[in-house]
Amino acid sequence: MVEFLSIMAVVLLALLIWVIRSRRPQANRILDDSPGYARHTQTRPVDVPSQMTGRDYGILLRAAHGDRSRLETWVVAEQQRATPPLSRDEAIERLAERLRLSRS
């Protein structure tokens, strides 16, 4: 009888250790293979346009008090004002130069 109880205790102890070890990796598992949030909408990385990061753009954005729609209106108006149409970068450079000269 004592042998039976000791064998049962060893079996229960082994079963308990197995249950604890089988649950531990699941609780501590890092989900590296899980898909990111809305991954189906992220087909390519979004590049920051160069004309929105330059020094001239920053000067104009400060003059517009952070209002990007106002700044876009200025840029489009400058592009249309020129006899040969200006590129976006040229219009931004021309507006920034005009602003610098007006503040001097």
C-alpha positions as CSV (number, residue, x, y, z in Angstrom):
1,M,0.0,0.0,0.0
2,V,2.8,2.4,0.8
3,E,4.5,1.5,-2.4
4,F,1.3,2.3,-4.4
5,L,0.9,5.7,-2.6
6,S,4.6,6.6,-3.3
7,I,4.2,5.6,-7.0
8,M,1.0,7.7,-7.2
9,A,2.7,10.6,-5.5
10,V,5.6,10.5,-8.0
11,V,3.2,10.2,-11.0
12,L,1.1,13.2,-9.7
13,L,4.3,15.2,-9.1
14,A,5.5,14.4,-12.6
15,L,2.1,15.4,-14.0
16,L,2.1,18.6,-12.0
17,I,5.6,19.5,-13.3
18,W,4.5,18.7,-16.8
19,V,1.4,21.0,-16.5
20,I,3.4,23.9,-15.1
21,R,6.1,23.6,-17.8
22,S,3.6,23.3,-20.6
23,R,1.8,26.5,-19.5
24,R,4.8,28.6,-18.8
25,P,6.0,29.0,-22.5
26,Q,2.5,30.0,-23.5
27,A,2.3,32.7,-20.8
28,N,5.7,34.1,-21.6
29,R,5.6,33.7,-25.3
30,I,6.2,36.8,-27.4
31,L,3.9,37.1,-30.4
32,D,6.5,37.9,-33.1
33,D,4.6,36.1,-35.8
34,S,1.3,37.9,-35.1
35,P,0.2,40.3,-37.8
36,G,0.4,44.0,-37.0
37,Y,-2.6,46.2,-36.7
38,A,-4.2,46.8,-40.0
39,R,-1.3,45.3,-41.9
40,H,-3.5,44.7,-44.9
41,T,-3.6,48.5,-45.4
42,Q,0.1,49.0,-45.2
43,T,1.2,47.8,-48.6
44,R,4.2,50.1,-48.8
45,P,6.0,52.5,-46.5
46,V,5.0,56.1,-46.6
47,D,7.9,58.4,-47.8
48,V,8.1,61.9,-46.4
49,P,8.2,64.3,-49.3
50,S,11.4,66.2,-49.5
51,Q,9.6,69.5,-50.1
52,M,7.9,69.2,-46.7
53,T,11.0,68.8,-44.7
54,G,13.3,71.5,-46.0
55,R,14.4,74.7,-44.3
56,D,12.4,76.9,-46.6
57,Y,9.3,74.9,-46.0
58,G,9.8,75.3,-42.2
59,I,10.2,79.0,-42.6
60,L,7.0,79.3,-44.6
61,L,5.1,77.0,-42.2
62,R,6.1,79.3,-39.2
63,A,4.9,82.3,-41.2
64,A,1.6,80.5,-41.8
65,H,1.4,79.8,-38.0
66,G,1.4,76.0,-38.7
67,D,-1.5,76.1,-41.1
68,R,-0.5,73.8,-43.9
69,S,-3.6,74.5,-46.0
70,R,-2.7,78.2,-46.0
71,L,0.8,77.3,-47.0
72,E,-0.4,75.1,-49.8
73,T,-2.5,78.0,-51.1
74,W,0.5,80.2,-51.1
75,V,2.6,77.6,-53.0
76,V,-0.1,76.9,-55.6
77,A,-0.6,80.7,-56.1
78,E,3.1,81.2,-56.6
79,Q,3.3,78.3,-59.1
80,Q,0.4,79.8,-61.1
81,R,1.7,83.4,-60.9
82,A,5.0,82.6,-62.8
83,T,5.0,82.9,-66.5
84,P,6.7,79.6,-67.1
85,P,5.1,77.3,-64.5
86,L,7.4,76.7,-61.5
87,S,7.9,73.4,-59.8
88,R,6.8,73.0,-56.2
89,D,10.4,73.2,-54.9
90,E,11.1,76.4,-56.9
91,A,7.9,78.0,-55.7
92,I,8.7,77.2,-52.0
93,E,12.3,78.6,-52.5
94,R,11.0,81.8,-54.1
95,L,8.4,82.3,-51.4
96,A,10.9,81.7,-48.6
97,E,13.4,84.2,-50.2
98,R,10.7,86.8,-50.6
99,L,9.8,86.3,-46.9
100,R,13.4,86.7,-45.8
101,L,13.8,89.9,-47.8
102,S,10.6,91.3,-46.4
103,R,11.8,90.7,-42.8
104,S,15.2,92.3,-43.4
